Amino acid sequence: MSLSKSLDLSSVFRPLDCRHPWAMTPTLYLHWTATPYVWIRPGLYHSIISGDGRVHRLHDYNVDLPAHTYGRNRNSVALSCACMGGLPDP
């Protein structure tokens, strides 16, 4: 499965409502984590791409996660690449 097919974000982002001071432009964040290739943990990212290229979708893309990017989590999608190799988690 290609990455573009597995990450369909076309219906995820909500329209920007500039009447609210906390409104944020829809944003896609790609994180490069300093984790082993097999690090898959829910809570921080919507999807994690493991070292073998598989996409592990952990949360719906329309859910605002609390901690992937400081102060910029509203109306965004967080993807992460588990790409640093190394030893497995203890």
C-alpha positions, -999 to 999 in steps of 0.1 A, spaced: 0 0 0 14 34 -9 18 61 17 -5 84 -1 -33 59 0 -29 50 36 -28 87 48 -59 102 33 -63 135 51 -88 151 27 -117 151 52 -97 156 84 -90 193 88 -117 216 100 -122 250 83 -103 279 99 -126 302 119 -107 334 124 -132 348 149 -114 328 176 -80 338 188 -70 301 192 -79 292 156 -51 276 138 -44 269 101 -47 231 93 -12 217 96 6 184 90 36 177 112 62 151 104 84 141 133 116 122 130 119 104 164 151 92 180 136 58 187 142 22 175 126 12 141 99 -8 159 88 20 184 50 21 182 33 39 211 -2 56 211 -7 90 226 17 114 209 12 108 172 -17 100 149 3 76 129 38 62 132 58 49 103 80 20 114 114 12 100 100 -13 76 77 14 60 44 2 75 20 30 86 6 23 121 -25 45 125 -30 49 163 -56 77 165 -83 92 142 -69 122 123 -97 145 134 -86 141 171 -65 169 186 -36 152 204 -23 171 234 15 168 232 31 163 198 41 200 191 41 225 219 12 250 215 4 239 180 -17 208 184 -52 221 175 -64 213 140 -33 194 131 -21 158 122 11 144 137 30 117 118 62 102 131 90 82 116 106 57 139 139 59 121 169 60 144 174 22 148 193 13 179 183 -11 207 147 -20 213 128 -3 242 135 -19 276 
